[in-house]
Amino acid sequence: EYQWKGPFYFIQGADPQFGLIKSWTHGDTNNGDDEWGEEIKLAEQAVQAVNKLNPKPKFFVLCGDLVHGMPGSRWKKNQEKDLKDVLKNTDQDIPLVFVSGNHDIGNTPTRETIDDYCKNWGDDYFSFWVGGVFFLVLNSQLYFDSSECPELRQAQDAWLDEQLAVAANHKAKHIIVFQHIPLFLSKPDEDHDYFNLDKSVRQEIMEKFHKAGVGAVFAGHYHRNAGGSYKGLEMVVSSAIGCQLGQDTHGLRVVVVTEEKVVHRYYSLTELGSHGIEKELLDLLAEQ
């Protein structure tokens, strides 16, 4: 869909992370994830809320940490099976887009952990068009620590340059990126920690995105809402469907794409499920 066809919207969710709530409460994030009943309920609530929306979103993207179990951990397979069982109930007309997170492929991913993810959930990086807008899904773990698979990082880098050239060629209305780890949480020059990318890598990516005209990067990982901007590039960090680490509610982000801009708002699952999208955003969709 290279051609602009008018405004549309999509839903962004992040970190359903089956297994984190119990392990976080118990203070044992390595082994305490043997229960995830609460996350199942929250994911079901998210799917029900999305299914009720009218008009339908163009797609529903999950920005990583699908489950809490790290590669090779005891409960991972069961967590994945349970998440798939919930997601199977998503309306058939709403495509699901998956982004890999650190819990999906490991903090230091290997070729094996990435292959395993791809067999289970689809490619770890890819691009797609919706009505003249170009979307890129990236594997941010390769930017976080690619020491075990440097060749895969190089392959993604080369691919990304090609894709940004494609977007320029087709004069994409907007270029939007999805990844798990945010480039930064609030300021482009903030210090590096667990929740953002290393400063040198970050600077390189931000500059590349800025030059290519990327308008927004949507991420998760932080389990809180945050964000900022760099030279017109907006960094949007969305809180989790699952375990909250801050003051936000379990929720989803509604993202409306018009010819001029990308407008978004975070809704709690309850709010989105009972009231749907507010009039202000629906009006944007109605403009032709």
N, C-alpha and C positions, 0 to 999 in steps of 0.2 A: 504494500500500500504506500507507494511513493507520493501519492497526491493528497493534498490537504482536502478534507471532506467536511470540515466544520468541527466545532468544539466537541470534546469527549472527556471522559474521566476514567480513572482506574483506582484500584484500592491497593495500598501498601500496608503489609503487616510485617512484623519481625519477631524473631525469638519465641516461637511457641514453646520451644525448649523443654519437651517432656522430661520431667525428673528433677528440674532445678528447684522447684518450690520446696520440696521436702529436704533436699540436701542443703539448701540455703538456710532453712529454719533450724536444721540440726547442726549447722556449722561444720558439715562434712561434705564439701563439694566434690570430693573425689569418689566417695563410695556410698553416699547417702541417698542415691537416686533410685531406690528400688520401688518407689510409688509415684504415680503420676496421674491419679484420678482427677485431681483438681485441674491439671492442664488439659485433660481430655474434655472436661466440661467447658473450659474457656475456649478451646479450639472449636468445639461444637457451636458455642454461642457466636463465635466469629463467622463461621460458615453460614449459620442461620441469618445473621444480620446482612451478610453480603447477598445471599439468595433473595432476600426480600426487597432489595433496592430496585427502584424503578425511576428512570430507565436503568438498564443493566450496565455495570462497568465493562470496559473493554477487556480487562483482565484483572487478576488478583495476584500480586507478587509477594512472595515471602522472602524477606531479606536475611536469611541465614539462621543458624542455630535452630534447626528444625527439631532436634532432640538434644538432650543434655549429655548422653553417653558419648564419650570420646571413642575414636576408632579402636576396636578391639576390646572395649569394655563390656562388662557382663550383660547389661540390660539394653544395649544399643539396638539390637535387632527387634526386640519386643516393642521398644519405644517407637521405632520407625514403622512397624506394622500397625500399631495403634493410631499413629498420626495419619497414615495412609487411609485407614478405615474411616477416619473422620472426614478427611479431604475428599474421599470418593463421593460424598454427598453434596459437594459443590455443584451448583447448576451447570449442566452440560454445556451451556452456551457461554460460560465464563472460563476462559483458559487460565490455568495455574502456571505461574512462572516461579521457578525455584532458584535461589541464590545460595551458594555454599558459605557456611560460617566456620569458625574455628572448631566448634564442637562436631561439625559434620566431617571435617577432613583432618583435624588435628592442629594444634598450635604451630607445629613444624610439619607441614604436610609432606607426604612422600608420593611417588608415582602410584604406589599400591592404594593408599588411602583415597587419592583422587579418583583412581579407576573405579574403586568400590562405590564412591559417591555417584559417579557418572552412570554406573549400571543401575543404581537405585533411583536417582532423581533426574537424570539428564545431564547435559554438558555443564562443565563448571564455568565456562564463559561462552557467550554467544550474543548475537544481535538480532533485532527484529524491527519491522516498521509497522506503525499503526497510523493510518490517515496522514501521511506526510511527516510524521514525527519518528525520529530514529532513537531506538532504545538499545543500550548496551548493558549486558550483565557481566560483571567482572568477578574473578576469584581474588579477593583482597588478601587471602592468606599468603599468596605468592609475593605480595608486597610487604607482608609482615615478617615472614621468615621463609625464604626459599632455599635455605642452605642444603636441604636434602634433595632438592630437584631443581637446580639452577636453570636447567635447559627448558623446563616448563615455564618458568618466569620469562625467559627470553622469547619463547614461542608466543606467550600472551602479549608481551610488549610489541612484537612485530605485527601480530594480528591487530592489535588496538590501533596502531598507526595506519594500517590498511583501511580499517573500518572508518576511522575519522576522515580519511580521504574520500571514501565512498559517500559519507554524509555530506561532505562539501560539494562533491560532484552532483549529487541529486538535490542540492539546495534544501536540505531538511529544514522544516519550520522550526523545530527545536531538537536538541540532542539531550537526552536524559540518561543518566547512569545509575545502575543499581549495584551496590556492593554491601558486604556485611560490616566491615570495620570502617568507621567514618575517617575521612581525611583528617578532620579536626572536630572538636566538640563545640567550640564557640569562637576561637580566634585562630586564624591561619598560622600564627607564629607561636602558638602555645607549646609548652613542653611536651615531649613524647611520654606517653604512659601506656598501660594495657589497653586503654579504650580508643586510642587513635594511632595513626601511622607515624613512623619515624620521620623527623623533620626533613631530612635530605630527600627521602623518597617522596614525601608529601609535597614538597616544593616542586619537584620535577613533574609530578602528576598534575598538580594544580595549574602549573604553567602550560602544560600540554593541553589540558582541558580548556583553559582560558583562550589559548590561541585557536583551538578548533571550534570555539563558540559553544561549548557545552553549557547549558543553562542551569542544570541542577544535578546534584548527586544525592540519592536517597540511600540511607543506611540504617542499621539497627545496632546491635551489639552492646549498647550502653544501658539498656533497660530503663531509660528515662528519655524525655524529649529534650532536644538541644539543637544547636545549629548556629550558623553564621554565614558570612560570605567573603569571597576573595575575588576582587576585580569583576564583579558581576556574576560570578559563579556561586550559586546558592548551595550550601551544605545543609541537608535536612536529616536530622537524626530522630528516628521515631522510637518511642517506647515499645515495650513488648506486649504481645498477646498473653504471654505467660508471666513468669515471676517479675515483679516490680522491684527495682533496687532503689527507687527514689519515691517521690510523692505522686507520681502519675497513676492513672488508672489503666487497667488492661484495656487495650484499644487498637484501633486501626486508623490509618490516615487516608482521607479522601483527597485525590489529586485531580483537579480540573485543568485541562489543557485547552487554552483558547489560541487564536491566531497570534495574539500579542504576548501572552504570558502564561505562566504555570502557577496556579493558585492552589493552596492546600490547607487542610485543617484536620487536626487530630480529634477523633471522637472516642468516647468510652464505648465499650461493646454494648452496654445497656442503652446508651443514648442512640447509637446508630441503629440498634435492633428495634427500638420502640418508635423513634421519630424519623429515622432515615436522614437524608441530606437536607440541610436547611435551604430556605428559599433563595438566599443570596447566591449560593453555588448553583442551584438549579437554574436561576436566571442566566448565569454565565453560559450554561449549556444550551439554553434556548436561543441565544444570540446567533444570528447567521450573518 
